[in-house]
Amino acid sequence: MNLKTNLITTPLLAAALLFSVNAMANTHWPDLPVGIKSGVSAQVGDKVFVGLGSAGSDFYMLDIESLDKGWQKQASFIGPARSGATASVVDGDIYIFGGSGKESSSDPAPILFDTIYRYNVSANSWSQANSTTPVGLLGAASYSPDNKQVIFFGGYNKGYFDTYLSDIMATDKKTQPDAWQKIVDDYMGMKPLDYKWNQQVLSFKPETGEWSELGLSPYIPNCGSALVADGANAMLISGEIKPGLRTAEVKQYQFGQPQPWTSLHSLPALEPSNIQEGVAGAYAGKSNGAIIVAGGANFHGAKTAFEKGSMFAHNGFGKAYNPEMYVKVDGLWSQVNDLPEGLAYGASFATDKGVLIAGGETADRSASKKVYLLAWNGTSVDITD
């Protein structure tokens, strides 16, 4: 009887498994309706959101359980358009902090915004919070460890960056080339700590609008890091330590611990150069027990120039948009297969199928519409579009 049952069910089981595998392989992840780079992204349950940046005030949602509906346009952002803001979710709502842009289109230069906006997911509506950021948060990484507050790492110095943008926009490069170049050289030639980027770990509680300091980071302030949250903890991967210069450092922040920081293995050196420049604006997430880091931008040669004493380390080097991917398994990094193209400054989301990445900036500086699923299979990363 058991033999007969096995003979009947085994083919059925095999067929079911084959159907499941084929269904996974045939899953089509809809591309964005418009290219989006340097925007914001957030995830609330099975719904993922992306917008702003190169998309202006546009904001889109994809229900990963209803892919056939594609990306659905949501209520437009009500504040001035901005790039490089950071977003996190608390109690089912999305909060957007900082970024860079113009208060009015007639303004001579962009500024770093200190405003905060809330997107009510259930009502599909925006409002401005009755609070402002205590520091510039352009390029900051953020997450919520407890669904009550948002934790921030890094962020450009508002005073320094606003002054630089104002000076460079007020100086005509053609008629005042020496003056224009001096502004650039003076700003880009500073030492990393001279930029006074945010080194405090900051906390914001939307319920009260209150900010607090949780302690100084022991690392050089970092912007453009990839962040992978694991419950109350966060892994911060690479990023820049000054304009044009990246770091390969990887560290972990353990929320609520008296000694919260742990240094982890850095991203591995690339072959055949044996150099790892580090990347800013990379995609990252977890898949099948592995951490995946993909893409990101840097300047090939900046690390060597900096080590030789050049503070304007990326001077003369073109910006590179990288296709490389790395995985961290059992505490160790390895380089694996590449993305279909070099990408940076897009969105990353966690799904039960893998890391969903959306949009970003390509090598020709255009904004990508592409959406890919990255899934670790034990030896390489499967890429589904």
C-alpha positions in Angstrom: 0.0 0.0 0.0 2.8 2.4 0.9 4.6 1.5 -2.3 1.5 2.2 -4.3 1.1 5.5 -2.6 4.7 6.5 -3.3 4.4 5.5 -6.9 1.3 7.7 -7.2 2.5 10.8 -5.2 6.1 11.0 -6.3 5.4 12.0 -9.9 2.8 14.5 -8.5 5.3 15.9 -6.1 8.0 16.2 -8.7 5.5 18.0 -11.0 4.6 20.4 -8.2 8.2 21.1 -7.5 8.9 21.7 -11.2 6.0 24.0 -11.4 7.2 25.9 -8.4 10.7 26.3 -9.8 9.4 27.3 -13.2 7.1 29.8 -11.6 10.0 31.3 -9.7 12.1 31.5 -12.8 9.3 33.1 -14.8 8.5 35.7 -12.2 8.7 39.1 -14.0 9.7 42.0 -11.8 8.1 45.1 -13.4 10.4 47.9 -14.2 9.8 51.4 -12.8 7.6 53.7 -14.8 10.4 56.4 -14.8 14.1 56.2 -14.0 14.9 57.0 -10.4 18.3 57.8 -8.9 19.3 59.4 -5.6 15.7 59.0 -4.4 14.2 57.5 -1.2 12.9 54.0 -0.6 11.0 52.2 2.1 9.2 49.0 2.7 5.9 48.4 4.6 5.0 44.7 4.7 4.7 43.4 1.2 4.6 47.0 -0.3 7.7 48.7 -1.4 8.0 52.4 -2.1 10.4 54.5 -4.2 10.5 58.1 -5.4 11.9 61.6 -5.3 15.5 62.1 -6.4 15.5 62.3 -10.2 11.7 61.6 -10.2 11.0 65.0 -8.7 7.9 64.8 -6.5 6.8 61.4 -7.9 6.3 58.5 -5.5 5.5 54.9 -6.5 4.4 51.7 -4.8 4.8 48.0 -5.8 2.8 45.3 -4.0 5.2 42.3 -4.3 2.2 40.0 -3.8 0.4 41.6 -6.8 3.2 42.1 -9.4 0.6 42.1 -12.2 -0.5 45.6 -11.0 3.0 47.0 -11.5 4.3 50.2 -9.9 1.3 52.4 -8.8 1.8 56.1 -8.6 1.0 57.5 -5.1 0.3 61.0 -3.9 2.9 63.4 -4.9 5.5 64.6 -2.4 4.4 68.0 -1.0 7.8 69.5 -0.2 10.5 70.9 -2.5 12.1 68.2 -4.7 15.2 66.7 -3.2 18.0 64.2 -3.8 20.0 62.1 -1.3 17.4 62.1 1.5 17.0 59.1 3.8 13.8 57.3 4.7 12.7 54.9 7.4 9.5 53.3 8.6 7.9 53.7 12.1 4.6 52.2 13.0 3.6 51.7 9.3 4.3 55.2 8.2 7.3 56.5 6.1 9.4 59.4 7.3 11.7 61.3 5.0 14.6 63.3 6.3 16.9 65.9 4.8 18.3 65.7 1.2 19.5 68.4 -1.1 17.6 70.7 -3.4 16.2 74.2 -3.9 13.5 75.7 -1.7 12.3 77.5 -4.8 13.2 76.9 -8.5 14.4 80.5 -8.7 17.0 80.0 -5.9 20.6 80.5 -7.1 21.9 77.3 -5.4 20.6 74.1 -3.7 20.8 73.7 0.1 20.7 70.8 2.5 17.2 70.5 3.8 16.5 70.1 7.5 12.8 69.3 7.1 11.0 66.1 7.9 8.0 64.7 6.0 5.6 61.8 6.9 3.9 59.6 4.4 0.7 58.0 5.7 0.6 54.7 3.9 -3.0 53.8 4.6 -4.3 57.3 3.7 -1.9 57.8 0.8 -1.1 61.3 2.0 1.8 63.5 3.0 2.3 66.0 5.9 5.3 67.9 7.2 6.5 67.0 10.7 6.7 69.7 13.4 10.4 69.2 13.8 13.7 69.7 12.0 16.9 67.7 11.8 19.7 68.9 14.1 22.4 68.2 11.5 22.6 67.8 7.8 21.5 64.3 6.8 22.4 64.3 3.1 23.9 60.9 2.5 23.0 59.6 5.9 21.9 56.0 6.5 18.9 55.3 8.8 16.7 52.5 10.2 14.3 51.8 13.0 15.5 49.3 15.6 12.2 49.1 17.6 9.4 50.6 15.4 9.4 53.6 17.8 12.4 55.7 16.7 14.7 56.2 13.7 18.5 55.9 14.1 20.9 57.9 11.9 24.5 57.5 10.9 26.5 60.1 9.0 25.3 63.1 7.0 27.0 66.1 5.3 27.7 69.2 7.3 24.9 71.7 6.3 26.9 74.9 6.9 30.0 73.8 5.0 28.0 72.3 2.1 25.6 75.2 1.7 28.5 77.6 1.6 30.3 75.5 -1.0 27.3 75.2 -3.3 26.5 79.0 -2.9 30.1 80.0 -3.7 30.4 77.6 -6.7 27.1 78.7 -8.2 27.9 82.4 -7.8 31.2 82.0 -9.6 31.3 81.8 -13.4 33.7 79.1 -14.5 34.2 80.7 -17.9 34.9 84.3 -16.9 36.5 83.5 -13.5 38.3 80.1 -14.1 40.9 80.7 -11.4 38.4 81.7 -8.7 36.1 78.8 -9.6 39.0 76.3 -9.4 40.2 77.6 -6.1 36.7 77.1 -4.6 36.8 73.5 -5.8 40.4 72.8 -4.8 39.9 74.3 -1.3 36.8 72.3 -0.6 37.9 69.0 -2.2 41.4 69.3 -0.8 40.3 69.1 2.9 41.2 66.2 5.2 38.3 63.8 5.9 37.6 65.1 9.5 37.7 68.7 8.3 34.3 68.3 6.6 32.7 67.9 10.0 30.3 65.3 8.8 27.9 64.0 11.5 29.7 61.6 13.8 26.9 61.3 16.4 24.5 58.3 16.3 21.2 60.2 16.4 17.7 59.1 17.4 14.4 60.7 16.4 11.1 59.7 17.9 8.1 60.6 15.6 5.6 60.4 18.5 7.2 63.2 20.4 9.3 64.9 17.7 12.3 64.7 20.0 16.0 64.1 18.9 18.6 62.6 21.1 22.3 61.6 20.8 23.2 58.0 21.4 27.0 58.4 21.3 29.8 59.2 19.0 30.8 56.7 16.3 34.4 55.6 16.7 34.9 55.6 13.0 35.5 58.5 10.5 32.1 59.9 9.7 30.6 58.1 6.7 28.1 59.0 4.0 26.5 56.9 1.3 26.9 53.6 3.2 24.7 50.7 2.4 22.7 49.6 5.5 21.4 46.1 6.2 19.1 45.9 9.2 18.8 42.7 11.3 16.2 43.2 13.9 17.6 45.9 16.3 21.0 45.8 14.7 22.4 47.3 11.6 25.4 46.5 9.3 26.9 49.6 7.6 28.8 48.8 4.5 31.4 51.0 2.8 30.5 54.5 1.7 32.6 57.7 1.5 34.7 59.4 4.1 35.1 62.6 2.1 33.9 63.7 -1.4 35.4 61.3 -3.9 37.1 59.0 -1.4 35.5 55.8 -0.3 36.2 53.3 2.5 36.0 49.5 2.3 35.1 49.3 6.1 32.2 47.2 7.2 30.9 47.6 10.8 27.9 46.6 12.9 25.9 48.7 15.2 24.0 46.9 18.1 21.2 49.1 19.3 20.9 49.4 23.1 24.3 47.9 23.9 26.8 49.7 26.1 29.5 49.0 23.5 27.4 49.0 20.3 30.1 49.0 17.6 31.9 46.0 16.1 34.4 46.1 13.2 33.7 43.4 10.6 35.8 42.2 7.7 36.2 44.8 5.0 35.0 44.3 1.4 37.6 42.2 -0.4 40.2 43.5 -2.8 39.3 43.3 -6.5 41.4 41.1 -8.8 43.7 41.7 -10.5 44.3 45.2 -9.0 44.4 43.9 -5.4 42.8 47.2 -4.4 39.3 47.8 -2.9 38.3 51.4 -3.3 35.1 51.0 -1.4 31.8 52.1 -2.9 29.1 54.6 -2.2 25.4 54.1 -3.0 25.6 50.3 -3.2 22.7 48.0 -3.1 22.6 45.5 -0.2 20.4 43.0 1.6 20.1 39.4 2.9 19.3 36.3 0.8 19.4 32.7 1.9 21.7 33.4 4.8 24.1 35.6 2.9 24.6 39.3 2.8 24.7 40.6 -0.8 26.4 43.9 -1.8 26.0 45.0 -5.4 27.1 47.9 -7.5 28.0 51.3 -6.1 30.1 54.2 -7.4 33.7 55.2 -6.7 36.8 56.7 -8.4 39.4 54.2 -9.4 42.7 55.4 -8.3 41.5 57.7 -5.5 42.6 55.4 -2.7 46.2 55.2 -4.0 46.4 59.0 -4.6 45.1 59.6 -1.0 47.7 57.2 0.5 50.4 59.1 -1.4 49.2 62.3 0.3 46.8 63.9 -2.2 43.7 65.2 -0.3 41.9 66.0 -3.5 42.2 62.3 -4.1 39.8 61.8 -6.9 41.2 64.7 -9.0 41.6 63.6 -12.6 39.7 60.3 -12.1 36.4 59.6 -13.8 33.5 58.4 -11.6 33.1 54.6 -12.0 29.7 52.8 -11.7 30.6 49.3 -10.7 28.9 46.0 -11.6 30.7 43.9 -9.0 28.8 41.9 -6.4 30.1 40.5 -3.1 28.5 38.0 -0.7 29.2 37.6 3.0 28.8 34.0 4.2 29.9 32.7 7.6 31.5 36.0 8.3 33.7 36.1 5.2 33.4 38.1 2.0 33.9 36.9 -1.5 33.5 38.4 -4.9 31.0 36.6 -7.1 29.3 37.3 -10.5 28.5 40.8 -11.7 25.3 42.8 -12.2 24.2 43.2 -15.8 25.6 46.8 -15.7 27.2 49.2 -13.3 24.6 50.8 -11.1 24.6 53.0 -7.9 22.2 55.2 -5.9 19.1 53.1 -6.3 16.8 51.2 -3.9 17.2 47.9 -2.0 14.3 45.9 -0.5 14.1 42.6 1.5 11.8 39.9 0.2 11.5 36.2 1.0 12.8 35.5 -2.5 15.9 37.7 -2.3 17.1 41.3 -2.5 15.0 43.4 -4.8 16.8 46.4 -6.3 15.2 49.2 -8.2 16.5 52.1 -10.3 19.8 53.8 -9.8 22.4 55.8 -11.8 24.1 54.2 -14.8 27.6 54.9 -16.3 26.2 57.6 -18.6 24.6 59.3 -15.5 21.1 58.5 -16.6 18.4 57.2 -14.2 17.6 53.5 -14.6 14.1 52.0 -14.7 15.4 48.5 -14.2 14.3 46.2 -11.4 16.2 43.0 -10.5 15.9 40.3 -7.9 19.2 39.1 -6.5 19.1 35.6 -4.8 22.1 33.7 -3.4 22.1 30.1 -4.6 25.1 28.9 -2.6 27.7 29.5 -5.3 26.6 32.7 -7.1 23.8 35.3 -7.2 20.9 34.5 -9.4 19.6 37.7 -11.2 16.0 37.9 -12.3 14.5 40.9 -14.1 
